[in-house]
Amino acid sequence: MTRQSGKSQSTHVSPSVPIGGVQKVSLVDYPGHVAAALFTIGCNMRCGYCHNPELVLPDRYIDMIPEEDILLFLESRVGRLDGVVISGGEPTMHAGLPALAARINAMGYLVKLDSNGTNPDMIAQMLDEGTLDFIAMDIKGPLEKYQEIAAYPVDTTAVVRTIQLLRASTILYEFRTTVVGSQLAFDDFASIGELIKGAPRFALQRFRSGKTLHPAFRHETTYSDMEFEAIKKVLEEYVDECVIH
Ligand code: SF4
């Protein structure tokens, strides 16, 4: 169900957000809702397992879709879609994101943000403005493994601040980790649990080979179903619900 009215509306001109892809209908990106998904261009990480190199590597960027075209499309779907997922790349790299979320919110859509959690200031702003309904935040691994897994310099204090913001917020949120067998040892999941202790929901995402940002990851694997069940039990010590995708 879409809401009757948005909570706030932007009136000033903001830089547009570079969007490279739109999925017009998704049943899986917004739990419990029929949603459209937008994919922003640019990321401040280089996770080898990433399935969207064309949104992450500047020399492979895909063409941008004008933001106004996307907003017109969303206008035309009011009443037929419940929500809009803003994913990437990393959407919070773009100064225009709060205004975009506000415009989508003002159409009456539920708005979900997928983020790696490196921009707590922007997330705090959007939480204050009331333009988000759900945040899914990546947890790359225990903090000491962030640099290695993201393959890029990461300010882990920013990541921790975003975790704290979500835990203090009243909106729905979940943490999620893509599990590559060679990157995360069994013991790492207790460290991840400590990091996000008290969260309502945690999603374990099986790494799937195929198109990856780093070619070496095409040969990587993940844990077995039985091992995932054991990992889930570890996480359930820390969160209300743990799901495996
Ligand atoms: S998986 Fe990593 S590189 Fe890919 S979009 Fe997410 S944070 Fe960026």
Residues whose N, C-alpha, C, O or C-beta is under 5 A from the ligand:
A	BS01	SF4	C43 M45 R46 C47 C50 V56 G88 G89 E90 N116
